[in-house]
């Protein structure tokens, strides 16, 4: 059976095609979809035109970047050791997602069976990024960690080219180079002695996230969101021997909830949805907005105004992302 035939047969799922409008149909008009499965909260699968699906993917990627950008500010205000934060972040993610997984258990089991080893691979990569990110923030200033994340689009785009055969357009390469220049300007002069270990750990995050983006993009025919929950289990087990969970206070719990089911799960769900609609390199480039917005939140809520180089670099990153999206939108679809 050819791959086209398999995709065709895989699209014929047991959904109600007649008999009036369902609640799910009414509730998802905003997506522009003609139909959407009830467990689309996890899968976010829609039947849309190529152009409208790409626009939705761009919106998802930007939304994910906004959520991800709040992590540094939240971690700074929690005031717990890195291993404690890592454990509670994972534990709360597991607890809050479990009822949703149980509610959608039939769809989750179908996705797990169809995804196979890719689901486990994605979970391991995500778990590595969960733990490494918190540890990196504990070893280096946020700016040092963020500049290392600027390598993500390069690694993602190259990996997608090598393993998925996705084209690497010239304008994407130029926009990525401009974005990296902007990131370098944003953190110029902020690197401190002793931050090398933190930046090395941050590079592990880059490798893990780039690998996961490619895995999700490769298996975009199935819902991969259950891997987020499994990653929480794995990262929680890794962090537990080094953590002291009893040290957390009631005042810190709201921030931990915001960091875990809010910032982490919400951002990953949006990003996974984006990867099913737009190329991995473009999604990673839009994700650079996280590196611009992160200092903005610190400015707004802590009164820490970015310096002129940070503002100039941020403008370059945003412009590069906007130009790349605009140029991609002008390319023929289909």
C-alpha positions as CSV (number, residue, x, y, z in Angstrom):
1,X,0.0,0.0,0.0
2,X,1.4,3.4,-0.9
3,X,1.9,6.2,1.6
4,X,-0.8,8.2,-0.1
5,X,-3.2,5.3,0.2
6,X,-2.3,4.9,3.9
7,X,-3.0,8.5,4.6
8,X,-6.2,8.3,2.7
9,X,-7.4,5.3,4.7
10,X,-6.1,6.9,7.9
11,X,-8.3,9.9,7.4
12,X,-11.5,7.9,7.4
13,X,-12.2,8.0,11.1
14,X,-15.5,7.1,12.7
15,X,-17.1,10.6,13.0
16,X,-20.6,11.7,12.5
17,X,-20.9,13.2,9.1
18,X,-24.6,14.0,9.0
19,X,-27.6,14.5,11.2
20,X,-27.1,18.2,12.1
21,X,-24.5,20.3,13.8
22,X,-22.9,18.8,16.9
23,X,-21.7,20.7,20.0
24,X,-18.1,20.1,18.9
25,X,-18.9,21.6,15.4
26,X,-20.3,24.7,17.0
27,X,-17.5,25.0,19.5
28,X,-14.8,25.1,16.9
29,X,-16.0,27.6,14.4
30,X,-13.0,29.8,15.4
31,X,-10.6,27.3,13.8
32,X,-12.2,27.5,10.4
33,X,-12.5,23.7,10.5
34,X,-15.3,21.8,8.8
35,X,-15.0,19.1,11.5
36,X,-13.0,18.4,14.6
37,X,-12.9,15.4,16.8
38,X,-14.0,15.6,20.4
39,X,-10.6,14.9,21.7
40,X,-9.0,17.6,19.6
41,X,-7.9,19.4,22.8
42,X,-5.0,16.9,22.7
43,X,-4.6,16.3,19.0
44,X,-5.8,19.7,17.6
45,X,-6.6,17.9,14.3
46,X,-8.7,19.9,11.9
47,X,-9.7,19.7,8.3
48,X,-8.8,23.0,6.8
49,X,-7.4,24.5,3.6
50,X,-3.7,24.6,3.3
51,X,-3.5,28.4,3.7
52,X,-5.9,28.7,6.6
53,X,-4.2,25.8,8.4
54,X,-0.9,27.5,8.0
55,X,-2.3,30.8,9.5
56,X,-3.7,28.8,12.5
57,X,-0.3,27.2,12.9
58,X,1.4,30.6,13.0
59,X,-1.1,31.7,15.7
60,X,-0.4,28.6,17.7
61,X,3.3,29.1,17.5
62,X,3.1,32.7,18.7
63,X,0.8,31.7,21.5
64,X,3.2,29.1,22.6
65,X,6.1,31.6,22.6
66,X,4.1,34.0,24.8
67,X,3.5,31.2,27.4
68,X,7.1,29.9,27.2
69,X,8.4,33.5,27.7
70,X,7.0,33.7,31.3
71,X,9.1,30.8,32.6
72,X,12.1,32.8,33.7
73,X,10.0,35.4,35.6
74,X,8.0,32.7,37.4
75,X,11.1,30.6,38.3
76,X,12.8,33.8,39.7
77,X,9.8,34.4,42.0
78,X,9.4,30.8,43.3
79,X,12.6,30.9,45.3
80,X,13.2,27.2,45.5
81,X,16.3,25.1,44.6
82,X,16.4,24.0,41.0
83,X,15.7,20.3,41.7
84,X,12.7,21.2,43.9
85,X,11.2,23.3,41.1
86,X,11.9,20.7,38.5
87,X,10.2,18.0,40.6
88,X,7.1,20.1,41.4
89,X,6.8,21.3,37.9
90,X,6.7,17.7,36.6
91,X,4.5,16.4,39.4
92,X,1.8,19.1,39.0
93,X,1.9,18.6,35.2
94,X,1.2,14.9,35.7
95,X,-1.6,15.5,38.3
96,X,-3.4,18.2,36.3
97,X,-3.2,16.3,32.9
98,X,-4.3,12.9,34.3
99,X,-8.0,13.7,34.6
100,X,-8.0,14.9,31.0
101,X,-6.2,11.8,29.8
102,X,-8.7,9.6,31.6
103,X,-11.6,11.6,30.1
104,X,-10.1,11.1,26.7
105,X,-8.7,7.6,27.4
106,X,-10.1,6.0,24.3
107,X,-8.5,8.6,22.0
108,X,-5.3,8.6,24.1
109,X,-4.9,4.8,23.8
110,X,-5.5,5.0,20.0
111,X,-2.9,7.7,19.7
112,X,-0.4,5.8,21.9
113,X,-0.9,2.7,19.8
114,X,-0.6,4.5,16.5
115,X,2.4,6.6,17.5
116,X,4.3,3.7,18.9
117,X,8.0,4.3,19.6
118,X,7.7,7.9,18.5
119,X,5.5,8.7,21.5
120,X,8.2,7.3,23.9
121,X,11.0,9.0,22.0
122,X,9.1,12.4,22.2
123,X,8.5,11.9,25.9
124,X,12.2,11.2,26.7
125,X,13.3,14.2,24.7
126,X,10.7,16.4,26.5
127,X,11.7,15.1,29.9
128,X,15.3,15.9,29.1
129,X,14.4,19.5,28.2
130,X,12.1,19.9,31.3
131,X,14.9,19.0,33.7
132,X,17.7,20.7,31.9
133,X,15.9,24.0,31.5
134,X,15.3,24.5,35.3
135,X,18.9,23.4,36.0
136,X,20.2,25.8,33.5
137,X,18.3,28.7,35.1
138,X,19.9,27.7,38.4
139,X,23.4,27.7,37.0
140,X,23.4,30.8,34.8
141,X,21.6,34.1,34.3
142,X,18.4,34.0,32.2
143,X,20.1,36.0,29.4
144,X,22.8,33.4,29.1
145,X,20.3,30.6,28.8
146,X,18.2,32.5,26.3
147,X,21.1,33.2,23.9
148,X,21.8,29.5,23.8
149,X,18.2,28.9,22.8
150,X,18.8,31.0,19.8
151,X,20.5,28.0,18.2
152,X,17.2,26.1,18.2
153,X,16.0,27.2,14.8
154,X,19.3,26.3,13.1
155,X,19.4,22.8,14.7
156,X,15.7,22.2,14.1
157,X,15.7,23.3,10.5
158,X,18.9,21.3,9.7
159,X,17.5,18.2,11.4
160,X,14.2,18.6,9.6
161,X,16.1,18.8,6.3
162,X,18.2,15.7,7.1
163,X,15.6,13.5,8.6
164,X,12.3,14.7,7.1
165,X,13.5,16.1,3.8
166,X,11.9,19.4,4.4
167,X,13.2,22.2,2.2
168,X,15.5,24.8,3.8
169,X,14.6,28.0,1.8
170,X,17.2,30.7,1.3
171,X,15.0,33.4,2.9
172,X,14.6,31.2,6.0
173,X,18.4,30.9,6.4
174,X,18.8,34.6,6.0
175,X,16.0,35.4,8.6
176,X,17.5,32.9,11.0
177,X,20.9,34.6,10.7
178,X,19.3,37.9,11.3
179,X,17.5,36.6,14.3
180,X,20.7,35.2,15.8
181,X,22.3,38.5,15.3
182,X,19.5,40.2,17.1
183,X,19.8,37.7,20.0
184,X,23.5,38.3,20.2
185,X,22.9,42.1,20.5
186,X,20.2,41.5,23.1
187,X,22.6,39.8,25.5
188,X,25.9,41.6,24.5
189,X,27.9,42.4,27.6
190,X,25.7,40.3,29.9
191,X,27.7,37.1,29.9
192,X,29.3,36.5,33.2
193,X,32.2,34.3,34.3
194,X,31.1,31.0,35.6
195,X,28.1,30.7,33.3
196,X,29.7,28.1,31.0
197,X,28.1,25.2,32.9
198,X,24.7,26.7,32.7
199,X,25.0,27.4,29.0
200,X,26.2,23.9,28.4
201,X,23.1,22.6,30.2
202,X,21.0,25.0,28.1
203,X,22.4,23.5,25.0
204,X,21.0,20.1,26.1
205,X,17.6,21.8,26.2
206,X,18.2,23.0,22.6
207,X,19.1,19.5,21.4
208,X,16.1,17.9,23.2
209,X,13.6,20.4,21.9
210,X,14.9,20.4,18.4
211,X,14.7,16.6,18.4
212,X,11.2,16.6,19.7
213,X,10.0,19.1,17.1
214,X,11.3,16.8,14.3
215,X,9.6,13.7,15.9
216,X,6.3,15.5,16.2
217,X,6.6,16.9,12.7
218,X,7.4,13.4,11.4
219,X,4.4,11.8,13.1
220,X,1.9,14.7,12.6
221,X,-0.6,12.1,11.4
222,X,-1.3,11.1,15.1
223,X,-1.8,13.0,18.3
224,X,1.5,13.3,20.2
225,X,0.2,15.4,23.1
226,X,0.1,12.4,25.6
227,X,3.9,12.4,25.4
228,X,3.7,15.6,27.5
229,X,2.2,13.7,30.4
230,X,4.6,10.8,30.0
231,X,7.5,13.3,29.9
232,X,6.3,14.7,33.2
233,X,6.4,11.3,34.8
234,X,9.9,10.7,33.5
235,X,11.3,14.1,34.6
236,X,9.6,13.8,38.0
237,X,11.3,10.5,38.6
238,X,14.6,11.9,37.6
239,X,14.3,14.9,39.8
240,X,12.9,13.2,42.9
241,X,16.1,11.7,44.3
242,X,17.7,15.2,44.3
243,X,14.6,17.2,45.5
244,X,13.1,18.0,48.9
245,X,9.4,18.3,48.0
246,X,8.4,19.0,51.6
247,X,10.2,22.4,51.4
248,X,7.5,24.0,49.3
249,X,5.1,26.5,51.0
250,X,1.5,27.2,50.2
251,X,2.5,30.6,48.9
252,X,4.7,29.0,46.3
253,X,2.1,26.6,45.0
254,X,0.2,29.1,42.8
255,X,3.5,30.0,41.1
256,X,4.3,26.3,40.6
257,X,0.8,25.7,39.1
258,X,1.4,28.7,36.7
259,X,4.8,27.3,35.7
260,X,3.6,23.7,35.1
261,X,0.0,23.2,33.8
262,X,-0.2,26.8,32.6
263,X,3.1,27.8,31.1
264,X,4.5,24.3,30.3
265,X,1.6,22.2,29.2
266,X,-0.2,25.0,27.5
267,X,2.8,26.1,25.6
268,X,3.7,22.6,24.5
269,X,0.1,21.8,23.3
270,X,0.1,24.9,21.2
271,X,3.6,24.3,19.8
272,X,2.7,20.7,18.9
273,X,-0.4,21.9,17.2
274,X,1.7,24.5,15.3
275,X,4.2,21.8,14.1
276,X,1.4,19.9,12.4
277,X,0.5,22.9,10.3
278,X,3.8,24.7,9.5
279,X,7.3,23.6,8.8
280,X,9.6,22.9,11.8
281,X,12.1,25.6,10.9
282,X,9.4,28.3,10.6
283,X,7.8,27.2,13.9
284,X,11.2,27.3,15.6
285,X,11.8,30.8,14.2
286,X,8.5,32.1,15.6
287,X,9.5,30.5,18.9
288,X,12.3,33.0,19.1
289,X,9.7,35.5,20.2
290,X,10.0,33.9,23.6
291,X,13.5,35.3,23.9
292,X,12.2,38.8,23.2
293,X,9.2,38.6,25.4
294,X,11.1,37.1,28.4
295,X,12.9,40.4,29.2
296,X,9.6,42.3,28.6
297,X,7.8,40.5,31.4
298,X,10.8,41.3,33.8
299,X,10.5,44.9,32.7
300,X,6.8,45.1,33.3
301,X,6.6,43.2,36.6
302,X,10.0,43.7,38.2
303,X,10.8,47.2,36.8
304,X,14.0,45.8,35.2
305,X,14.2,47.8,31.9
306,X,16.2,46.2,29.1
307,X,19.2,48.1,27.8
308,X,19.3,49.7,24.4
309,X,21.1,46.7,22.8
310,X,18.4,44.4,24.1
311,X,15.7,46.6,22.6
312,X,17.5,46.8,19.2
313,X,18.1,43.0,19.2
314,X,14.5,42.3,20.1
315,X,13.3,44.5,17.2
316,X,15.6,42.5,14.8
317,X,14.3,39.2,16.0
318,X,10.6,40.2,15.7
319,X,11.3,41.7,12.3
320,X,13.1,38.5,11.1
321,X,10.2,36.4,12.3
322,X,7.6,38.6,10.6
323,X,9.5,38.7,7.3
324,X,10.0,35.0,7.2
325,X,6.3,34.3,7.9
326,X,5.3,36.9,5.2
327,X,7.6,35.3,2.6
328,X,6.4,31.8,3.4
329,X,2.8,32.9,3.0
330,X,3.6,34.1,-0.5
331,X,4.9,30.7,-1.6
332,X,2.5,28.5,-3.5
333,X,0.7,26.0,-1.2
334,X,-0.4,22.5,-1.9
